[in-house]
């Protein structure tokens, strides 16, 4: 009987270890584990990951599109020279150089010099021997007065930067959300591995004690069989959790890169943040998040920018329905007369005037472009409202899941404490001889299962919280967590 009492006391001590395992696991081997927090993962991903660096090029690409569109307003220097000699005769020599300066209001300024000579020169090209200097202006009076292709292309390119920025934010938010989910999967696998390792150690220790008690005759041999089955079952669970942990760590390594752009392998001895001990900063109310969706979500910003681009193009297509009426005026002076005080106040002498007129009678191409643009606007407008509805519904669903998991997590923590008390009571009964080893094992298994479920709920809760932020179009890295409990 003395051996039986000693064995029961050993069982009490072991079960006490199990009851406080969630406290001991956080304090075990403090010098051998380095905590790798989620924020550190975010920082490394944002700074070094090639995919996010590639996303950053979208903004640079949009800036180059603006530069390309502004190139249509660059001043242009043009020089034309043509000469004909035949049978030792100079038929003609024509030389014209001009500097043309486009403006944002579609009025082109120009200044140039012409010098022509030859016996067979076209009479209209005959000039004084020194040539002529001219300064002129080209003004559209019809089509192109309010807008034109150059201004439209520039405005469309400027809106393209908003599209690119929204796409960049979308890619970053999506990537960080995936990183957060994989981080909590790794954290869950790590905590499950520790829990299963702890269960195996307890089962092995109990099996050794039971085997000795069976050997001295204090327990029946069947008790050792039951203890051996428990050890084997927990070893299988441990091996499975070990595999899951390795795979989760490999998946986490996908996000780790060095400053030189080389893949980075996780260091030995790193550990994630404790799942159950984290107290996240409370999320905003769902109404506030809904308002953020309408104003900040990248998908909606992209569609809104697309609608603005189509509206800009519509103004151009409406302008194309007008007739082309271009007025050109060049003031002419001989080179030796280009002195400020000699220029008269009126430009009614020594000038060249021209008017260009063109107008398609049916306007089929122009009207078709306008109608196609309006169809695209309607399609994009409908897509905007549909996407807004989908995002609102998705956010509400994610928020409901977040709140439900938050309640389940609190309830499961209570269940774990209740199972702890049941186990302690069963140990007391076993010590008094009113219970059996089978019931003690049952209580221990239930406690392990409850803790296992608590870890799973904690991981789901952290993922659901990240899903809410991502559904609202926000970065999951913008919210910090604090240590608690």
Secondary structure, 3 states (H helix, E strand, C coil): CHHHHHHHHHHHHHHHHHHCHHHHHHHCCCCCCEECCHHHHHHHHHHHCHHHHHHHHHHHHHHHHHHHHHHHHCCEEEEEEEEEEECCEEEEEEEEEEEEECCCCCCEEEEEEEEEECCCCCHHHCCCCCCEEEEEEEEECCCCCCCCHHHHHHHHHHHHHHHHHHHHHHHHHHHHHHHHHHHHHHHHHHHHHHHHHHHHHHHHHHHHHHHHHHHHCCCCHHHHHHHHHHHHHHHHHHHHHHHHHHHHHHHHHCCCECCCCCECCCCCCEECCCCCCEEECCCCCHHHHHHHHHHHCHHHHHHHHHHHHHHHHHHHHHHCCCCEEEEEEEEEEEHHHCCHHHCCCCCCCCEEEEEEEECCCCCHHHHHHHHHHHHHHHHHHHHHHHHHHHHHHHHHHHHHHHHHHHHHHHHHHHHHHHHHHHHHHHHHHHHCCCCCHHHHHHHHHHHHHHHHHHHHHHHHHHHHHHHHHHHCCCCHHHCCEEECC
